[in-house]
Amino acid sequence: MSRRLEETEIHHLEELLSRFQRLLSTRSVASQFGLTASQVFLLRQIDKCSAAKASDIARRAGLSPGAVTQVCDELVRLGLVERVRSRDDRRVVQLHITEQGRTCLEQVRRARGEQIALVIDRLDPHDAREFLRILEQVVEVVESQTSE
């Protein structure tokens, strides 16, 4: 069943998503650890890939390679990420999360999880499950559109 949202509903949804994003912003959690939201985002991406070139991460994240390189420079300086040259082709440089980076990311995830739990716990258990189910569907739709 497909029903197109009316303009007022779309406006309301956009406003709610903006407010929701602001309330659950990674910025507040990231700043507790001396990181920016962009640094945490890229740290997650590098951890997910285990080893990837900056250009691959940029493409996957929808960012410019220059932006990824700039943020990664700071992550390297902080000891959270390291650059490793390929043995097969010395021109290829891959990004790897360090043990310190993994520990930091786990702390950020834990703090973020606690922040989210404070919100979800205030919902009725059925509503919380439905919210998570619907949010997962929305994310899958958005991700499938961006990979096309």
C-alpha positions as CSV (number, residue, x, y, z in Angstrom):
1,M,0.0,0.0,0.0
2,S,1.6,3.2,-1.2
3,R,0.4,6.6,-0.1
4,R,2.2,9.7,-1.0
5,L,2.6,12.1,1.9
6,E,1.0,15.5,1.6
7,E,3.3,18.6,1.6
8,T,2.4,19.4,5.2
9,E,3.3,15.9,6.4
10,I,6.6,16.0,4.5
11,H,7.4,19.3,6.1
12,H,6.5,17.9,9.6
13,L,8.6,14.8,9.0
14,E,11.6,16.9,7.9
15,E,11.2,19.0,11.0
16,L,10.9,16.0,13.3
17,L,14.0,14.3,11.7
18,S,16.0,17.5,12.1
19,R,15.0,17.8,15.8
20,F,15.7,14.1,16.4
21,Q,19.1,14.3,14.7
22,R,20.0,17.3,16.8
23,L,18.9,15.7,20.1
24,L,20.8,12.5,19.4
25,S,23.7,14.1,17.7
26,T,27.0,12.3,17.8
27,R,28.6,15.7,18.5
28,S,27.7,15.7,22.1
29,V,29.0,12.2,22.7
30,A,32.1,12.7,20.5
31,S,33.1,15.9,22.2
32,Q,33.3,14.0,25.5
33,F,36.1,12.1,24.0
34,G,37.8,15.1,22.3
35,L,36.6,14.1,18.8
36,T,34.4,15.7,16.2
37,A,31.3,14.0,14.8
38,S,33.2,13.6,11.5
39,Q,36.1,11.9,13.2
40,V,33.7,9.4,14.9
41,F,31.9,8.8,11.7
42,L,35.1,8.0,9.8
43,L,36.4,5.9,12.7
44,R,33.3,3.8,12.5
45,Q,33.7,3.5,8.7
46,I,37.4,2.4,9.0
47,D,36.5,-0.1,11.7
48,K,33.7,-1.5,9.6
49,C,36.1,-2.0,6.6
50,S,39.0,-3.2,8.6
51,A,41.4,-2.0,5.9
52,A,40.4,0.4,3.1
53,K,41.8,3.2,0.9
54,A,40.6,6.7,1.7
55,S,38.9,6.9,-1.8
56,D,36.9,3.7,-1.0
57,I,35.7,5.1,2.3
58,A,34.9,8.4,0.7
59,R,32.8,6.7,-2.0
60,R,31.0,4.5,0.6
61,A,30.3,7.5,2.9
62,G,29.4,10.0,0.1
63,L,32.3,12.3,1.0
64,S,35.1,13.8,-1.0
65,P,38.5,12.0,-0.9
66,G,40.0,15.3,0.3
67,A,37.6,15.5,3.2
68,V,38.3,11.9,4.2
69,T,42.1,12.5,4.0
70,Q,41.9,15.7,6.1
71,V,39.9,14.0,8.9
72,C,42.1,10.9,8.7
73,D,45.2,13.1,9.1
74,E,43.9,14.1,12.5
75,L,42.9,10.5,13.4
76,V,46.4,9.4,12.6
77,R,47.9,12.3,14.7
78,L,45.7,11.1,17.6
79,G,46.9,7.5,17.2
80,L,43.4,6.2,16.4
81,V,44.2,5.3,12.8
82,E,47.3,4.3,11.0
83,R,48.2,4.3,7.3
84,V,49.8,1.2,5.9
85,R,51.3,0.9,2.5
86,S,50.4,-2.2,0.5
87,R,53.1,-4.8,0.1
88,D,51.9,-5.4,-3.5
89,D,51.7,-1.8,-4.6
90,R,53.5,0.8,-2.6
91,R,51.3,3.5,-4.1
92,V,48.3,2.1,-2.3
93,V,47.8,3.2,1.3
94,Q,45.2,1.6,3.4
95,L,43.7,2.9,6.6
96,H,43.6,0.7,9.7
97,I,42.0,1.4,13.1
98,T,44.5,1.0,15.9
99,E,43.8,-0.7,19.2
100,Q,43.6,2.7,20.8
101,G,41.1,3.7,18.1
102,R,39.1,0.6,18.7
103,T,39.0,1.2,22.4
104,C,38.0,4.9,21.9
105,L,35.2,3.9,19.4
106,E,33.9,1.3,21.9
107,Q,33.7,4.0,24.6
108,V,31.9,6.3,22.2
109,R,29.5,3.5,21.2
110,R,28.8,2.7,24.9
111,A,28.1,6.4,25.7
112,R,25.9,6.8,22.7
113,G,24.1,3.6,23.5
114,E,23.4,4.9,27.0
115,Q,22.1,8.2,25.5
116,I,19.8,6.4,23.1
117,A,18.6,4.0,25.9
118,L,17.5,7.0,28.0
119,V,15.1,7.9,25.1
120,I,13.9,4.4,24.1
121,D,13.3,3.4,27.8
122,R,10.7,6.2,28.1
123,L,8.6,4.6,25.4
124,D,6.1,1.8,25.9
125,P,8.0,-1.5,25.1
126,H,5.7,-2.2,22.1
127,D,6.2,1.3,20.7
128,A,10.0,1.0,21.2
129,R,10.1,-2.3,19.2
130,E,7.9,-0.8,16.5
131,F,10.0,2.4,16.4
132,L,13.2,0.3,15.9
133,R,11.5,-1.9,13.3
134,I,10.3,1.0,11.3
135,L,13.6,2.9,11.7
136,E,15.5,-0.1,10.4
137,Q,13.2,-0.3,7.3
138,V,13.7,3.4,6.6
139,V,17.5,3.1,6.9
140,E,17.4,0.1,4.5
141,V,15.4,2.1,2.0
142,V,17.7,5.1,2.2
143,E,20.8,2.9,1.9
144,S,19.4,1.0,-1.1
145,Q,18.7,4.3,-2.8
146,T,22.2,5.7,-2.2
147,S,23.9,2.5,-3.5
148,E,22.0,2.6,-6.8
